[in-house]
Amino acid sequence: MNTRSKSWRHCLAWSLPMVALLAGCNGGSPEKPQPHAVATYVGATWDSLPAVSDNDLLAGFASWRSACTRLKADAVWGATCAASASVPQSAMAVRDFLKQNLDVYGLRSANNTANGLITGYYEPVYPGSLTQTATANIPVYGVPEDMIIVALDSLYPELKGKRLRGRLEGRVLKPYDDAATIETKGVKAPVIAWLTDPMNLQFLQIQGSGRIQIADGRQLRIAYADQNGHPYRPIGRWLVDQGELKKEDVTMGAISDWAKANPTRIPELLGSNPSYVFFTRNPESNEGPRGSLNVPLTAGYSAAVDRKVIPLGSLLWLSTTRPDGSALVRPVAAQDTGGAITGEVRADLFWGTGEAAGQLAGDMKQQGQIWMAWPKGLALPQVPQVTDPVKTNP
């Protein structure tokens, strides 16, 4: 969730939220989509938005402006970013700038409701080693040498961003190994680090990036590099299907507790998710992980969104609650994406690095509202029509 220059993942988030432990791809019988119109953006005024503190306003604006280095030539945000460079760090100046340069729109879901799902993600830190040891023996693989990647949009422009991944057997491109095969037989890929717990590797793949704590005190930063092309299937859903957990009880902590109590069944659990993520090593730094815009994420003020609804680089006004029920109202920057982050009123808030951030992210499954700030005079994004699945006759 992390940092991510993901081109495409089969229902796998670059920065998957904790809810992705349970939510997954749609399946079942063949379906025929039936389009219908949806009112996604509803005009609002700045004065009608829920109030935010000056500190949250400045932090959210700074997070948004941090991506302007990547948006200088952007058709939507280039001019607004250029104008923002001269805005002083005062709440009054920021409010004036927003009102003068941006209009604001409330987001609505397909059934025209204002509330949607707000989840969280984070950058985990797990113990490990640069070399294999008796305790650190779970490999973190880089991109396999024998994996072939086919960009489908090179032949079919309508499949922009879609890629196939596989391995050549003779002259035939076959699907690449699934996670269970990789975990039992290995893969022709460099090992960039070793972890002490197979569950840590699974959670690292769900989050999309993280840090590995080395014994000498250093932290190795790793990030998503690619994926094996298989669909993501939530391990939390498998536990529910097995009757091991109730749906409402699925959290990262609950899954970890189950794994500790059932160590012999961990391979079965992990094998239920055929998706496998490969990583790359990032330079050591104290900045946040990089999102889809390739800028460091800001803890509490960067979010992953559905880019079909909210273009990357947008400034959002978020009104939700923390897991403890306290109000959370602030501007946040749309700087990341994820395969599980879909829908008109949907955001995944980045909480930061480490255990405390992980606790917040793991518990964050709140209802909330989102408003999108948009440059004055520019046409709103063209959102694809929402479809109602209607099963075809057998």
C-alpha positions as CSV (number, residue, x, y, z in Angstrom):
1,M,0.0,0.0,0.0
2,N,3.5,1.1,-0.6
3,T,5.2,2.1,-2.7
4,R,4.3,1.2,-5.6
5,S,4.7,1.8,-9.0
6,K,2.3,-0.9,-9.7
7,S,1.2,-1.2,-13.2
8,W,-1.4,-3.9,-12.6
9,R,-2.2,-6.5,-10.1
10,H,-4.8,-9.1,-10.4
11,C,-7.1,-7.9,-7.6
12,L,-4.0,-7.1,-5.5
13,A,-3.5,-3.7,-3.9
14,W,-0.3,-1.9,-4.1
15,S,-1.3,-0.8,-0.7
16,L,-3.9,-3.2,0.3
17,P,-5.9,-2.2,3.3
18,M,-6.6,-4.5,6.2
19,V,-10.1,-5.0,4.8
20,A,-8.3,-6.8,2.0
21,L,-7.6,-9.6,4.4
22,L,-11.3,-10.5,3.9
23,A,-12.5,-8.8,0.7
24,G,-11.6,-10.3,-2.7
25,C,-12.3,-10.6,-6.3
26,N,-15.8,-11.3,-7.5
27,G,-16.4,-14.8,-8.7
28,G,-19.2,-17.2,-9.7
29,S,-21.2,-17.6,-12.8
30,P,-20.6,-15.7,-16.0
31,E,-22.1,-12.2,-15.8
32,K,-23.3,-9.7,-18.3
33,P,-22.8,-6.1,-17.2
34,Q,-25.8,-3.8,-17.5
35,P,-24.7,-0.1,-17.4
36,H,-26.7,2.6,-15.7
37,A,-26.0,6.3,-15.0
38,V,-24.5,7.4,-11.7
39,A,-24.2,10.9,-10.2
40,T,-20.7,10.7,-8.7
41,Y,-19.9,14.4,-8.0
42,V,-22.3,16.7,-6.2
43,G,-21.4,20.4,-6.1
44,A,-20.8,21.8,-2.6
45,T,-19.3,25.0,-1.1
46,W,-16.2,25.3,1.0
47,D,-18.2,26.8,3.8
48,S,-20.5,23.7,3.9
49,L,-17.6,21.3,4.6
50,P,-17.0,20.0,8.1
51,A,-14.6,22.2,10.0
52,V,-10.9,21.2,10.3
53,S,-8.2,22.5,12.7
54,D,-5.6,24.8,11.4
55,N,-2.9,22.2,12.1
56,D,-4.7,19.5,10.1
57,L,-5.3,22.0,7.3
58,L,-1.7,22.9,7.0
59,A,-0.5,19.3,7.3
60,G,-3.0,18.1,4.6
61,F,-2.1,21.0,2.3
62,A,1.6,20.3,2.7
63,S,1.0,16.6,1.9
64,W,-0.8,17.5,-1.2
65,R,1.8,20.1,-2.3
66,S,4.6,17.6,-1.8
67,A,3.5,15.8,-5.0
68,C,3.6,19.0,-7.1
69,T,7.2,18.1,-8.1
70,R,5.6,15.2,-10.0
71,L,2.7,17.2,-11.4
72,K,4.4,20.2,-13.0
73,A,3.3,19.1,-16.5
74,D,0.0,17.5,-15.4
75,A,-3.0,18.8,-17.4
76,V,-5.2,19.0,-14.4
77,W,-2.9,19.9,-11.5
78,G,0.1,21.6,-13.2
79,A,-1.2,25.2,-13.1
80,T,-2.7,24.8,-9.6
81,C,0.6,23.3,-8.3
82,A,2.5,26.2,-9.8
83,A,0.2,28.7,-8.1
84,S,0.5,26.9,-4.7
85,A,4.3,27.4,-4.6
86,S,3.9,31.0,-3.3
87,V,1.3,30.2,-0.6
88,P,2.7,30.9,2.8
89,Q,2.4,28.4,5.7
90,S,-0.6,30.0,7.3
91,A,-4.1,28.6,7.7
92,M,-5.7,31.8,6.4
93,A,-3.5,31.9,3.3
94,V,-4.2,28.2,2.6
95,R,-8.0,28.7,3.0
96,D,-7.9,31.7,0.7
97,F,-5.9,29.8,-1.9
98,L,-8.3,26.8,-1.9
99,K,-11.4,29.0,-2.2
100,Q,-9.9,31.1,-5.0
101,N,-8.5,28.2,-7.1
102,L,-10.6,25.1,-6.4
103,D,-14.2,24.1,-6.4
104,V,-15.4,21.3,-4.2
105,Y,-17.6,18.3,-4.9
106,G,-19.1,15.7,-2.6
107,L,-18.7,12.1,-3.8
108,R,-21.7,9.8,-4.0
109,S,-21.8,6.0,-4.3
110,A,-23.8,4.1,-7.0
111,N,-27.0,4.3,-4.9
112,N,-26.4,8.0,-4.4
113,T,-25.4,7.7,-0.8
114,A,-22.7,10.0,0.7
115,N,-21.2,7.4,3.1
116,G,-18.5,4.9,2.0
117,L,-15.7,2.7,3.4
118,I,-12.6,4.2,4.9
119,T,-9.8,1.8,5.7
120,G,-6.1,2.1,6.6
121,Y,-2.7,0.7,5.7
122,Y,0.8,1.1,6.9
123,E,4.5,0.3,6.5
124,P,5.3,-2.8,8.6
125,V,8.7,-3.4,10.3
126,Y,9.7,-7.1,10.6
127,P,12.9,-8.8,12.0
128,G,15.2,-10.4,9.4
129,S,18.6,-10.8,8.0
130,L,20.6,-10.1,4.8
131,T,21.8,-13.7,4.9
132,Q,20.1,-16.9,5.7
133,T,20.3,-18.0,9.3
134,A,18.8,-20.7,11.5
135,T,16.0,-18.3,12.5
136,A,15.8,-16.1,9.4
137,N,15.0,-18.6,6.7
138,I,12.0,-17.2,4.8
139,P,13.2,-15.7,1.5
140,V,12.0,-12.3,0.2
141,Y,12.4,-12.7,-3.5
142,G,13.2,-10.1,-6.1
143,V,11.7,-10.3,-9.6
144,P,12.3,-13.8,-11.2
145,E,14.7,-14.1,-14.0
146,D,12.4,-16.3,-16.0
147,M,9.2,-14.4,-15.7
148,I,7.8,-12.9,-18.9
149,I,5.7,-9.8,-18.8
150,V,3.4,-9.0,-21.8
151,A,1.9,-5.5,-21.9
152,L,-1.5,-6.1,-23.5
153,D,-2.1,-2.5,-24.4
154,S,0.7,-2.7,-26.9
155,L,-1.7,-4.6,-29.1
156,Y,-5.1,-3.7,-27.5
157,P,-5.2,0.0,-26.4
158,E,-8.5,-0.6,-24.6
159,L,-6.5,-2.8,-22.2
160,K,-4.3,0.0,-21.0
161,G,-2.3,-1.0,-18.0
162,K,-3.1,-4.7,-18.3
163,R,-0.3,-7.2,-18.3
164,L,0.1,-10.9,-18.5
165,R,2.8,-12.7,-16.5
166,G,4.1,-16.1,-17.3
167,R,7.0,-18.4,-18.2
168,L,8.0,-19.8,-21.6
169,E,7.9,-23.5,-22.0
170,G,9.2,-24.1,-25.4
171,R,7.3,-21.6,-27.5
172,V,4.3,-21.5,-25.3
173,L,3.7,-18.9,-22.6
174,K,2.3,-20.7,-19.5
175,P,1.0,-19.0,-16.3
176,Y,3.7,-18.3,-13.7
177,D,3.9,-20.4,-10.6
178,D,1.3,-19.7,-7.9
179,A,2.3,-18.9,-4.3
180,A,2.1,-22.4,-3.0
181,T,4.5,-23.6,-5.7
182,I,6.9,-20.8,-5.1
183,E,6.9,-21.4,-1.3
184,T,7.6,-25.1,-1.7
185,K,9.9,-25.2,-4.7
186,G,11.4,-21.7,-4.7
187,V,11.9,-19.6,-7.8
188,K,14.7,-18.4,-10.0
189,A,15.0,-14.9,-8.4
190,P,17.5,-13.0,-6.3
191,V,16.9,-13.2,-2.5
192,I,17.0,-9.6,-1.2
193,A,16.5,-10.5,2.5
194,W,15.3,-13.3,4.9
195,L,12.5,-13.1,7.3
196,T,11.8,-15.1,10.5
197,D,8.1,-15.8,10.0
198,P,6.1,-16.8,6.9
199,M,3.2,-14.8,8.2
200,N,5.3,-11.6,8.1
201,L,6.0,-12.2,4.5
202,Q,2.3,-12.6,3.7
203,F,1.5,-9.4,5.5
204,L,4.4,-7.7,3.8
205,Q,2.9,-8.7,0.5
206,I,-0.5,-7.4,1.5
207,Q,0.8,-4.1,2.5
208,G,3.1,-3.9,-0.6
209,S,6.2,-2.4,1.1
210,G,7.9,-2.4,4.5
211,R,11.1,-2.4,6.4
212,I,13.2,-5.3,7.6
213,Q,15.0,-4.8,10.9
214,I,18.6,-6.1,10.7
215,A,20.5,-7.2,13.8
216,D,23.1,-4.4,13.4
217,G,20.4,-1.8,13.8
218,R,19.8,-0.9,10.2
219,Q,16.4,-1.1,8.5
220,L,16.2,-2.5,5.0
221,R,13.5,-0.8,3.0
222,I,11.8,-2.9,0.4
223,A,8.9,-2.1,-2.0
224,Y,6.7,-3.8,-4.5
225,A,8.4,-4.7,-7.7
226,D,6.1,-7.1,-9.5
227,Q,3.6,-9.9,-9.0
228,N,3.2,-13.4,-10.3
229,G,-0.1,-12.7,-12.2
230,H,-2.3,-14.8,-10.1
231,P,-5.5,-13.3,-8.5
232,Y,-5.3,-12.2,-4.9
233,R,-7.5,-14.3,-2.6
234,P,-7.8,-13.1,1.0
235,I,-6.5,-15.4,3.6
236,G,-9.0,-14.0,6.0
237,R,-11.9,-15.2,3.8
238,W,-10.3,-18.7,3.8
239,L,-10.4,-18.7,7.6
240,V,-14.0,-17.7,7.5
241,D,-14.9,-20.4,5.0
242,Q,-13.1,-22.9,7.1
243,G,-15.1,-21.9,10.2
244,E,-12.0,-20.8,12.0
245,L,-13.0,-17.1,12.3
246,K,-16.1,-15.1,12.1
247,K,-16.3,-12.5,9.3
248,E,-16.6,-9.6,11.8
249,D,-13.5,-10.8,13.7
250,V,-11.1,-10.9,10.8
251,T,-8.1,-8.6,11.6
252,M,-4.4,-8.9,11.1
253,G,-4.1,-9.6,14.8
254,A,-6.7,-12.4,14.7
255,I,-5.0,-14.0,11.7
256,S,-1.6,-13.8,13.5
257,D,-3.1,-15.4,16.6
258,W,-4.7,-18.2,14.6
259,A,-1.3,-18.9,12.8
260,K,0.5,-19.1,16.2
261,A,-2.0,-21.5,17.5
262,N,-2.0,-23.6,14.3
263,P,1.6,-23.6,13.0
264,T,1.2,-26.8,11.0
265,R,-1.7,-25.3,9.0
266,I,0.2,-22.2,7.9
267,P,1.2,-23.6,4.5
268,E,-2.5,-24.5,3.9
269,L,-3.5,-20.9,4.9
270,L,-0.9,-19.2,2.7
271,G,-1.6,-21.6,-0.2
272,S,-5.2,-20.4,-0.3
273,N,-3.9,-17.1,-1.8
274,P,-2.2,-17.9,-5.1
275,S,-0.9,-14.3,-5.5
276,Y,2.8,-13.7,-4.8
277,V,4.6,-10.4,-4.7
278,F,8.2,-9.8,-5.6
279,F,10.1,-6.9,-4.0
280,T,12.9,-4.5,-4.7
281,R,15.3,-2.8,-2.3
282,N,14.9,0.9,-1.8
283,P,17.6,3.3,-0.5
284,E,17.7,3.8,3.2
285,S,15.9,7.0,4.4
286,N,13.6,8.4,7.0
287,E,10.9,9.4,4.6
288,G,7.7,7.6,4.1
289,P,7.2,4.9,1.5
290,R,6.5,6.1,-2.0
291,G,3.0,5.8,-3.4
292,S,1.8,5.5,-7.0
293,L,2.9,9.1,-7.6
294,N,6.4,8.2,-6.6
295,V,6.5,10.7,-3.8
296,P,6.9,9.8,-0.1
297,L,3.6,9.3,1.7
298,T,2.7,11.4,4.7
299,A,1.4,9.5,7.7
300,G,-2.2,10.5,8.4
301,Y,-2.5,12.8,5.3
302,S,-1.9,10.5,2.3
303,A,-4.5,8.1,0.9
304,A,-5.0,5.4,-1.7
305,V,-8.0,5.9,-3.9
306,D,-9.8,4.5,-6.9
307,R,-8.2,6.5,-9.7
308,K,-11.1,6.0,-12.0
309,V,-13.1,8.3,-9.6
310,I,-10.4,10.4,-8.0
311,P,-7.4,11.3,-10.2
312,L,-4.0,10.9,-8.4
313,G,-2.8,14.3,-7.1
314,S,-6.3,15.4,-6.0
315,L,-6.9,17.1,-2.7
316,L,-9.6,15.5,-0.7
317,W,-11.6,16.5,2.4
318,L,-12.2,13.5,4.5
319,S,-14.7,13.1,7.3
320,T,-14.7,9.8,9.2
321,T,-13.8,8.4,12.6
322,R,-10.8,6.6,14.1
323,P,-11.3,3.0,15.2
324,D,-12.1,4.3,18.8
325,G,-15.0,6.4,17.4
326,S,-13.3,9.8,17.7
327,A,-13.8,12.2,14.8
328,L,-11.2,12.4,12.1
329,V,-11.8,15.4,9.7
330,R,-8.9,16.7,7.6
331,P,-7.7,17.3,4.0
332,V,-5.7,14.4,2.6
333,A,-3.8,13.9,-0.6
334,A,-4.7,11.2,-3.2
335,Q,-1.3,9.8,-3.8
336,D,-1.7,6.0,-4.0
337,T,-3.9,3.3,-5.4
338,G,-4.8,-0.3,-4.7
339,G,-6.6,-3.2,-6.2
340,A,-9.0,-3.4,-3.2
341,I,-9.7,0.3,-3.3
342,T,-12.6,0.6,-5.6
343,G,-15.8,2.7,-5.6
344,E,-16.9,6.3,-5.6
345,V,-16.7,6.9,-1.8
346,R,-13.6,4.9,-0.9
347,A,-10.2,5.7,0.6
348,D,-7.4,3.9,2.3
349,L,-5.6,6.2,4.8
350,F,-1.8,5.7,5.2
351,W,-1.0,5.7,9.0
352,G,2.8,5.5,8.9
353,T,5.4,3.0,9.9
354,G,5.6,0.4,12.7
355,E,3.5,-1.3,15.2
356,A,1.3,1.6,16.4
357,A,0.5,2.5,12.8
358,G,-0.2,-1.1,12.1
359,Q,-2.7,-1.3,15.0
360,L,-4.6,1.7,13.6
361,A,-4.5,0.4,10.1
362,G,-5.7,-3.0,11.2
363,D,-8.7,-1.7,13.1
364,M,-9.7,1.0,10.5
365,K,-12.9,-0.1,8.8
366,Q,-15.0,3.1,9.2
367,Q,-17.8,4.8,7.5
368,G,-17.0,8.2,6.1
369,Q,-17.6,11.0,3.5
370,I,-15.3,12.4,0.9
371,W,-15.2,15.7,-0.9
372,M,-12.9,16.3,-3.8
373,A,-11.3,19.7,-4.6
374,W,-11.0,20.3,-8.3
375,P,-9.4,23.2,-10.3
376,K,-11.9,25.9,-11.3
377,G,-12.9,25.8,-14.9
378,L,-11.8,22.3,-15.6
379,A,-14.2,19.5,-16.6
380,L,-14.7,16.8,-14.0
381,P,-13.3,13.4,-14.5
382,Q,-15.2,11.1,-16.9
383,V,-16.1,8.1,-14.7
384,P,-16.8,4.8,-16.4
385,Q,-20.4,3.8,-16.1
386,V,-21.2,1.5,-13.1
387,T,-22.6,-1.9,-14.0
388,D,-25.1,-4.1,-12.4
389,P,-24.1,-7.8,-12.8
390,V,-26.9,-9.8,-14.3
391,K,-26.2,-13.5,-14.7
392,T,-26.7,-15.0,-18.1
393,N,-28.8,-18.1,-18.6
394,P,-26.9,-21.4,-18.2
